[in-house]
Each structure stands twice: as structure tokens, then as C-alpha cells.
């Protein structure tokens, strides 16, 4: 069919197919096949269902769109350009090039209209669950009769690869349990992966699987049947209790005579000759690239322009809401801007040196509950470990399918999905999320932690049971390499406080932090509370490292530690000083915060002239060499732990006062 004889919808869809193929071909890199196949799906979504305003991509009640199949991002970029977002044709031509807005997978903050960074398969799927939780919570908290402020949906396109990833199963199970009817996912069932047909590794009944999770499931036999797609989306919106999955059978690289339906169109350009055949198939000029017919450009711009009025209606509604509910409206505006309430710092508890020993996880729970009233948008929970991680907000209810006002979340034993959901929640203005588990199980959460750092968003990850000090659970639960592993991630702040007062200030830093995630690491075992009247102030935690206790005059040796080991080196200092050794003790709860300090402050804490230094941490020694100098030493864990009472483990692995003293004296020899 000649392009001139097509109706506008057909022409628009085929323009997206060819624009996507051209961009991948010019980049000589990318995934053209899925974009070509799903152009009809994208067309129906943006034309009929997604509420958006390209002139203000972040307005509060817009529908969210997630491309969990992030490799097909050129599909999303093509629509964003055509609909009038600040994404030029040159940006499309610069697909996958240095400093381009159009990266190889969608990146939040880089490209307007991208709501979340996706790439690792399954992440977008699980992020959507977080977005849906946040919408339900905002609606439960702010919506009033006649004021349906927050009623948006979360749409996503996912792939066979998403379906294979374990995090998808975790997230889907949680979404079904919570009855997140605001989720509408379209599953591209093209049966192709990089290695070939998915039959070589994947032949399950996805429809039955999702029904068992409690989802509303429909299917479309042909991705080109826009009427069927539209009807399924109408049905999905009508289903308000169950999340929806629409399985769409597509032919990858539809329109390519030699590569449609093959793995060859999944992760590679079609090739110049094949591109010409594609254009011929759709009736386009074979010799023109990035060819957007004027009528298609006008057609999509008019669709995009509708969003201006959609947002205006919402703004008018919010203005009336503000007049009727001024306190709630002011609260939402403030929290959406991430403004901190006045007087909240006064709520931080102060602990006395005469108080009994307290685990930092317990101190964390006290701090969290002390500040909770000041931060009604602070919501979160644990992966079935709230009693162990002390993360229950005691004055609040649980978030359930019946109670969307609840602030306590029960993620179940789904650490990976919890991390990904937290990212979706953190990307929702008006919500400040946290999630907790044992430090060892941060391993299950590496992808979302890393993605939070990439996106420069600020969820709070809470980890307890932070060392061999947890005792009898043994090697499987005793973290060794996890601290350095987390510290190695760019744009992340890891804080391991030494006592209850440092814990209070760790939460202060986490609450104030913008532009990246914070990891709070707490003990299971009780720790002495460092006397604030005689020692360095815990408020200095914000500097990452500070002089907790100093010597008279220049120190002979500097002892440094994090977390529970600070109390150990304080006891060692007393014994060393009794033997005439001048000792400085440095508490170093956060390397990242310390590295941000000016050179003069770093010199003050660690004078270059004092090279006899000992670092003590019940974790991998990697990284400490930077701080101990070539004349220093490290007391750390070189192996995994063992199953035994904590005191026996300390003695066996050398985390005793006598051994610290011995190592310090050895340096002075």
C-alpha cells in the first residue's frame, strides 16, 4: 500500500516503525524489532489512554508510563518526539551517542517524559508496583469527596525477558495481594530473545501464572489489531481492584521481509539494504531517512496539545481543593518540593552516656518514631523483618488493600521487589520511602540500589544485623564484603553509626539527603552510648569522620572504626594511654561524607604527619588502605564468620581490646 493511500492512523503507526528503524541503523546499535512491532500498542496508549502534558512532563496527576522492556527505548523516544516533548529530531538522530538525551535505555532525568530509568529486565515492572503503591497512598491520604486529586494509572510495556526475571514474580505477587488496580501492563509476547526462540528456555503459561497472582488477564492475538488493544485497555481501566496484564502477540520487526520473527532483529540494526525493503513494504520513499510526513507530525502534535487542557483542569481542581482543605494542600505542596518541616530537628532524641546499652537498630526505631509525626509522607517497612529491623511506625496502620492510608508496608520476603518498589515510590513527589532487611540481603537488592544512584533519587535503605556480631546465625547471615560492595557504588551514601546518638544524626542526614540514596547500617547487639558531654559531638557524623576522643598533643597513633567497633577502640585507647601511648580515636561512620569535606578538615582529622594508624572493622579490609597509610594496619575480616555466640566470635577473630592494643603497639615499634 502506498503511504498516501493510508488513513492517518496507519500512516502514523508506520512512521513510528520506520523512524525507530532509521535511528537504530544510524547508531549502528540498538533493538529495532520490538519498536517496529509495538508501534500500534504505543499509538493506542498515547492517543487514547495516557494522560500527559508534553509541556510539563512532571505534573502531579499525569499517568505514568514505564518501558520495562527498556531495550526498545527508541519506540518511546519516537513517540515523545512526535507528541511534542522537548526531544528534537536531532536527538532521535543522536540515539545512543555521547551526551545524547536518547540513551541506549530510558534514563530518568536525561530525557523528558521518561518516568524511570529501566534497562535491567524486570526492574521497570517492579518499579511500577512502587508507583502504584504511591498513587494509592496519595489518594487515600489527600482525596476527598468531589476532589479526586490523585487518580492516575501506571501503564507499562514489558517483554518475555521481564517475565523470566525473578523480580517480576516477586513484584507481581505483591501487586496482586495489594489489589493495585491502577496497574495496566502490556506484555509483548513475541517469543524471541537474543539466543533465538524463547522456546529454548521459556514455555510457561504466563496467563495462568498471573491469574494465580490475582491479576486480571486478557490477550490480543495480533499487535496490529488496534481495536482489540483499545478494548482490552478499556476493560483494564474498568477493573479497579485487580492489576491488569494484557498479553499482546506480536511479530518482531513487523514489515521487515527477511528479519521479521527472527532474533536477528532483536539486538542489531536491520542493515541498510533491509531498511530500504522495510520502507518499500510500508510505501515510504526508500531513499529518505527520518522521514516524518507533515500530516503525521500535525496529528501527533494535536494529540500532545490536549494534555495542556487536561493539566489545566487538574490545576483548577487543586485550586478549589486548596480553598476547601488549605492545610492538606499546603502539606502536599511542601512535601512535593521535599521541604523539611520547621522544628523537626527538635524531635531527634538525645541519649545519655549513663543510659543502658542499646543496639543501633533499636535506637533507629526510637528515632524513626520520634520524627514520624513531622513527616506524614515518610512511609515504608521491611521485607518481613519489621520486628527485627525496628522499622514499624507505632502510631500508624499498615498499608493494605483495604487501608491505603497506612504508612507501614509489609513487602513480604521479597527484598528485590522491595528495592525496586522503593524506587517507584521515591520517584513520586509527596512520598519519602524507606525499606529494611538484614545487611546480608542487600545482595538481593543490588540492581535497584544502583539504579537509585544512577537516577539521583533518595530512597532510604535500612540494613541491620551488620556484622559477625549478630552471632549464631552463622556465615550465611554474617555480612563480610557487603559494606565495601555498597561503598563502591557511585553516588551512594553509606552510614554505619557507632551508637544511639550517631544513629539519630544518621537519620537526620538521610532525611536531608537529596540527589542519591542513603544506606543506614545498624547493629543487632547492644552498644554503649558515647558520652556527649566528654567526647566529640555525634552531630559531626554529617562530616563522615570526626575526632571522637583526642590525645594531649600530637597522637602517637590514630585508631579509627565504624559502628560497633568504635566502642572497642575506645576501650583500647584507655589501655594504651595507661601504658603512655598518645591515642586519637576517630569515628568514621561514612566514607562518602568524609570525602566531601575540604582538605583542611581532612588534614585536621588525619594529619599527614601521623602515619601510625589502625583501622578496625568487622568486614572486608578493602578500601581502608587509603586511610591507614603504608605505615598503618587494618584489623578486619579476611574470611567468612562462623556460627557461635558473638563474644566467642570476637575473641576468635581478634576483635578484642587486647588484640587492638597489641596491633597498635606493633605499629609503634
Buried (B, 14 or more C-beta within 10 A) or exposed (E): EEBEEBEEBBBBBBBBBBBBBBBBBBBEBBBBBBBBBBBBBBBBBBBEBBBBBBBBBEBBBBBBBBBBBBBBBBBBBBBBBBBBBBBEBEBBBBBBBEEBBBBBBBBBEBBBBBBBBBBBBBBBBBBBBBBBBBBBBBBBBBBEEEBEBBBBBBBBBBBBBBBBBEBBBBBBBBBBBBBBBBBBBBBBBBBBBEEBBBEEEBEEEBBEBBBEBBBBBBBBEBBBBBEBBBEBBEBBBEBEEBBBBBBBBBBBBBBBEBBBBBBBBBBBBBBEEBBBBBBEBBBBEEEEBEBBBEEBBEBBEEBBBBBEEBBEEBEEBBEEBBEEBEEBBEBBBBBBEBEBBEEBBEBBBEBEBEEEEBBBBBBBBBBBBBBBBBBBBBBBBBBBBBEBBBBBBEEBEBBBBEEBBBBBBBBBEBBBBBBBBBBBBBBBBBBBBBBBBBBBBBEBBBBBBBBBBBBBBBBBBBBBBBBBBBBEBBEEBBBBEBBBBBBEBEBBBBBBBBBBBBBBBBBBBBBEBEEBBBBBBBBBBBBBBBBBEEBBBBBBBBBBBBBBBBBEEEBBBBBBBBBBBBBBBBBBBEBBBEEEBBBBBBBBBBBBBBEEBEEEBBEEBBEEEBBBBBBBBBBBBBBBEEBBBEEBBBBBBEEEBBBBEBEEBBBEBBBBBEBBBEBBBEBEE
